[in-house]
Amino acid sequence: IAIAATSIAATTAALLTASICSSHHKKQNEKLIAKLEETRQAERTGRIRAEMKLRTHLKDQEANAIDESNGVSEGGKKSGGGGGSSQQKHNLLLHCIGTIVSPYTKRMGTPRQGALVPSGRGYIQLKIPVECVEGLESYSHAWVLFTFHANTS
């Protein structure tokens, strides 16, 4: 009976120790997760602010370039004479030839590795005559250049 009581006491002590260690590790993990989440949020906020500043700068730069090409100086008055600028801006005009159709309408839930989700396949719906893509099937790959027309950021 004494041996059984000793083994029960030892088992109880071991279980209590394991429980205390487990709750201690759980608290440490919760603190670590909270700290990582805080860091992630701070990085995201900084990235969003940087993107907003960049977009604003690019819009301002584009507006200035348009004003210069129309002959408007910074004061808002037309500048005189020709002369031309030594830096010419070259624009590339793109026309939409199709759209991508996908089951995902938002960023949330879109898999990072699309090949692992066969039900998530999308396709390109072309708005050009079939003759324009004749012979495309003889190639193994096709590069698709695109722009986000419905980007919210």
Salt bridges, closest charged atoms under 4 A:
GLU37 OE2 - ARG40 NH1 3.10
